[in-house]
Structures are given as structure tokens and as C-alpha cells.
Amino acid sequence: MSENTMNENVVEMTPTTETPKKKRGRPQKIQQQMFVEMWNASTNLNEVAETLGISKLSCSVRASNLRKSGIALDHFKRGRKAKLAK
């Protein structure tokens, strides 16, 4: 084979920024300061969970426990966003 045809068969590998699938069991450990900064910078629970790679339930429980210990965390609006009238 010539060198040109060998190069055509090479596929470039580009790094992906997708979060890995969540595994069952204990959620990964995230430093408290990092969690607080991420929580206060985000607009909703889904955004925090996807960014940190943990479940929404783990995020909300952790936020609740941090609030009980006296750390100031923002509260997100509850429920779905309202549909816009056409």
C-alpha cells in the first residue's frame, strides 16, 4: 500500500467533553467549596448534577445538608418553566 492510502484510513480521535454515565453506588466525592461555588453559579439543579457528574437527588440532599450546617446556598425555583403563550 502506498503512504497516501494508509493515511486515508486513519481516523482522528478528538477528545469529548461529555460526562461519563452515572454508575450505581456511592456518588463521587466533590470538595465542599467546589460544590458551593458550582451551586451558586448555576441556574438549576439539572445543570449542577450534569456538571459534577452526580445524580440530581445527591445534589439536592447535599445542598440541604450544607444549608442545615449554616452555609449560604441559593434556592432554585421549583417546578417546570412556564410555557410561553403564542
C-alpha positions as CSV (number, residue, x, y, z in Angstrom):
1,M,0.0,0.0,0.0
2,S,1.1,3.5,-0.6
3,E,1.5,6.0,2.1
4,N,-1.4,8.1,0.9
5,T,-3.9,5.3,1.2
6,M,-2.7,4.4,4.6
7,N,-3.2,8.0,5.8
8,E,-6.8,8.0,4.4
9,N,-7.7,5.1,6.7
10,V,-6.5,6.8,9.8
11,V,-9.4,8.3,11.9
12,E,-8.7,11.3,14.0
13,M,-9.6,11.0,17.6
14,T,-11.0,14.1,19.2
15,P,-11.4,14.4,23.0
16,T,-15.1,14.6,24.0
17,T,-16.4,16.7,26.8
18,E,-19.4,14.5,27.6
19,T,-19.8,13.5,31.2
20,P,-19.5,9.8,31.8
21,K,-22.6,7.7,32.5
22,K,-23.6,7.6,36.1
23,K,-22.7,4.4,37.9
24,R,-24.7,2.9,40.7
25,G,-23.5,3.2,44.3
26,R,-21.9,5.9,46.2
27,P,-21.5,9.3,44.4
28,Q,-18.0,10.6,43.7
29,K,-16.5,12.8,46.3
30,I,-16.5,16.5,45.5
31,Q,-14.9,19.1,47.7
32,Q,-17.3,21.2,49.6
33,Q,-16.0,24.6,48.4
34,M,-16.2,23.4,44.8
35,F,-19.8,22.2,45.3
36,V,-20.9,25.5,46.9
37,E,-19.3,27.6,44.1
38,M,-20.9,25.4,41.4
39,W,-24.3,25.6,43.1
40,N,-24.3,29.3,43.5
41,A,-23.1,29.9,39.9
42,S,-25.8,27.6,38.4
43,T,-29.4,28.4,37.5
44,N,-31.0,25.0,38.1
45,L,-30.5,21.6,39.7
46,N,-30.0,19.7,36.4
47,E,-27.1,22.0,35.5
48,V,-25.3,21.2,38.7
49,A,-25.9,17.5,38.5
50,E,-24.7,17.2,34.9
51,T,-21.6,19.4,35.5
52,L,-20.5,17.4,38.6
53,G,-21.5,14.0,37.2
54,I,-23.7,13.0,40.1
55,S,-27.4,12.5,40.4
56,K,-30.0,15.2,41.0
57,L,-31.0,13.6,44.2
58,S,-27.4,13.6,45.5
59,C,-27.1,17.3,44.7
60,S,-30.3,18.3,46.4
61,V,-29.6,16.2,49.5
62,R,-26.1,17.6,49.8
63,A,-27.3,21.2,49.3
64,S,-29.9,20.6,52.1
65,N,-27.3,19.3,54.5
66,L,-25.0,22.2,53.8
67,R,-27.8,24.7,54.4
68,K,-28.5,22.9,57.7
69,S,-24.8,23.3,58.7
70,G,-25.1,27.1,58.1
71,I,-23.6,27.5,54.6
72,A,-25.5,30.0,52.4
73,L,-26.7,28.4,49.2
74,D,-29.1,29.8,46.7
75,H,-32.6,28.3,46.3
76,F,-33.7,27.3,42.9
77,K,-37.3,27.9,41.7
78,R,-39.4,24.7,42.0
79,G,-41.4,23.1,39.2
80,R,-41.2,23.4,35.4
81,K,-40.7,26.6,33.5
82,A,-44.0,28.2,32.3
83,K,-44.9,27.7,28.7
84,L,-44.9,30.9,26.6
85,A,-48.2,31.9,25.1
86,K,-48.2,32.1,21.3
